[in-house]
Amino acid sequence: MYTEQVMDHFTNPRNVGEIEKADGVGEVGNMKCGDIMRIYLKVNDNEVIEDIKFRTFGCAAAIATSSMITEMVKGKTITEAMKITNKQVAAELGGLPAPKMHCSNLAADALKKAIENYQGNNNQVNNKIEETGNNCNRDCNNCSY
């Protein structure tokens, strides 16, 4: 039923956990099956995803797709990461059974929501800086904006 890649990512998931003070967080769920995914991003000044972690409550395919998408985007730019599709996630895992394809949709959707959250947060900081006329030193952990 599941490929070796799916079973490997399910039994040995990569990048599990949370990122404190994440630059972006995305959460999605599927009410039909009960899967819930949350993805955390840490993005550097060049908009490269330096770190990515996930928390997933769900089936083997949900956990495997969460793990795989983190591997696929770590080190990529935000622009590159936004182009990743659910079909690419499934393909990297050697395919998913038809009833489990919705799990790859969740992983891609959670990533996109995390990126949108990052972009929204970043725009809010940039707008606030413009309003106050202050310069940003990009020390976001100690940001007063």
C-alpha positions as CSV (number, residue, x, y, z in Angstrom):
1,M,0.0,0.0,0.0
2,Y,2.7,2.6,1.0
3,T,6.1,3.0,-0.7
4,E,9.4,2.6,1.1
5,Q,9.8,6.4,1.1
6,V,6.4,6.9,2.8
7,M,7.2,4.3,5.4
8,D,10.6,5.8,6.0
9,H,9.3,9.4,6.5
10,F,6.4,8.0,8.7
11,T,8.7,6.0,11.0
12,N,11.6,8.4,10.9
13,P,10.1,11.8,10.3
14,R,12.4,14.7,9.7
15,N,12.2,18.2,11.2
16,V,9.5,17.4,13.8
17,G,8.9,20.1,16.3
18,E,8.2,23.8,16.7
19,I,10.2,26.9,16.1
20,E,10.0,29.5,18.8
21,K,9.5,33.0,17.3
22,A,8.9,31.5,13.9
23,D,8.8,33.9,11.0
24,G,5.8,32.2,9.6
25,V,3.3,29.6,10.8
26,G,0.7,27.8,8.7
27,E,-2.0,25.4,9.8
28,V,-4.5,23.4,7.8
29,G,-6.8,20.5,8.6
30,N,-9.1,18.1,6.8
31,M,-12.4,17.4,8.6
32,K,-13.1,14.2,6.6
33,C,-10.1,12.4,8.0
34,G,-9.1,14.5,11.0
35,D,-5.6,15.3,9.8
36,I,-4.1,18.6,11.1
37,M,-0.8,20.0,10.1
38,R,1.1,23.0,11.4
39,I,4.4,24.2,9.7
40,Y,6.9,26.7,11.2
41,L,9.4,28.7,9.1
42,K,12.6,30.5,10.0
43,V,13.6,32.7,7.1
44,N,16.8,34.7,6.7
45,D,17.3,38.2,5.3
46,N,17.7,36.8,1.8
47,E,14.3,35.0,2.1
48,V,15.9,31.6,2.3
49,I,14.2,29.1,4.5
50,E,16.9,28.3,7.0
51,D,14.8,26.1,9.2
52,I,11.4,24.4,8.9
53,K,9.6,22.2,11.4
54,F,6.2,20.6,11.6
55,R,3.6,19.2,14.0
56,T,1.1,16.8,12.4
57,F,-1.8,14.9,13.9
58,G,-2.9,12.3,11.4
59,C,-2.3,9.1,9.5
60,A,1.0,7.8,8.1
61,A,0.6,9.6,4.8
62,A,0.0,12.9,6.6
63,I,3.1,12.6,8.7
64,A,5.2,11.4,5.7
65,T,4.0,14.3,3.5
66,S,4.8,16.8,6.3
67,S,8.2,15.3,6.7
68,M,8.9,15.3,3.0
69,I,7.8,18.8,2.3
70,T,10.2,20.1,5.0
71,E,13.1,18.3,3.3
72,M,12.0,19.6,-0.1
73,V,12.0,23.3,0.9
74,K,14.8,23.6,3.5
75,G,17.5,25.9,1.9
76,K,15.1,27.1,-0.8
77,T,13.9,30.7,-1.2
78,I,10.4,31.7,-0.4
79,T,9.7,32.1,-4.1
80,E,11.0,28.6,-4.9
81,A,9.1,27.0,-2.0
82,M,5.8,28.6,-3.1
83,K,6.0,26.7,-6.4
84,I,6.0,23.3,-4.8
85,T,2.8,21.4,-5.6
86,N,1.0,18.6,-3.9
87,K,1.8,16.3,-6.9
88,Q,5.6,17.0,-6.4
89,V,5.3,16.0,-2.7
90,A,3.5,12.8,-3.6
91,A,6.1,12.1,-6.4
92,E,9.0,12.6,-4.0
93,L,7.5,9.9,-1.8
94,G,7.2,7.5,-4.7
95,G,3.4,8.1,-4.9
96,L,0.5,7.8,-2.5
97,P,-2.6,5.6,-2.7
98,A,-5.5,7.5,-4.3
99,P,-7.5,7.7,-1.0
100,K,-4.4,9.4,0.6
101,M,-3.6,12.0,-2.0
102,H,-5.5,14.6,0.0
103,C,-2.6,14.4,2.5
104,S,-0.1,15.8,0.0
105,N,-2.6,18.6,-0.6
106,L,-2.5,19.4,3.1
107,A,1.3,19.5,3.3
108,A,1.5,21.9,0.3
109,D,-1.4,24.0,1.7
110,A,0.2,24.2,5.2
111,L,3.5,25.4,3.6
112,K,1.7,28.0,1.5
113,K,-0.1,29.3,4.6
114,A,3.2,29.5,6.5
115,I,4.7,31.5,3.7
116,E,1.7,33.8,3.5
117,N,1.9,34.3,7.2
118,Y,5.6,35.2,6.9
119,Q,4.9,37.6,4.1
120,G,2.1,39.2,6.0
121,N,4.2,39.6,9.1
122,N,7.1,40.9,7.1
123,N,4.9,43.5,5.3
124,Q,3.5,44.7,8.7
125,V,7.0,45.3,10.0
126,N,8.1,47.1,6.8
127,N,5.0,49.3,6.9
128,K,5.5,50.2,10.5
129,I,9.2,51.0,9.8
130,E,8.1,53.3,7.0
131,E,5.5,55.0,9.2
132,T,8.0,55.7,11.9
133,G,10.9,56.6,9.7
134,N,13.1,54.2,11.6
135,N,15.7,51.9,10.1
136,C,15.4,48.2,10.6
137,N,18.4,46.2,11.7
138,R,16.5,43.0,11.0
139,D,17.0,41.7,14.6
140,C,13.4,40.3,14.6
141,N,13.8,38.5,17.8
142,N,14.1,41.8,19.6
143,C,11.8,43.8,17.3
144,S,9.9,46.7,18.8
145,Y,7.8,47.3,15.8
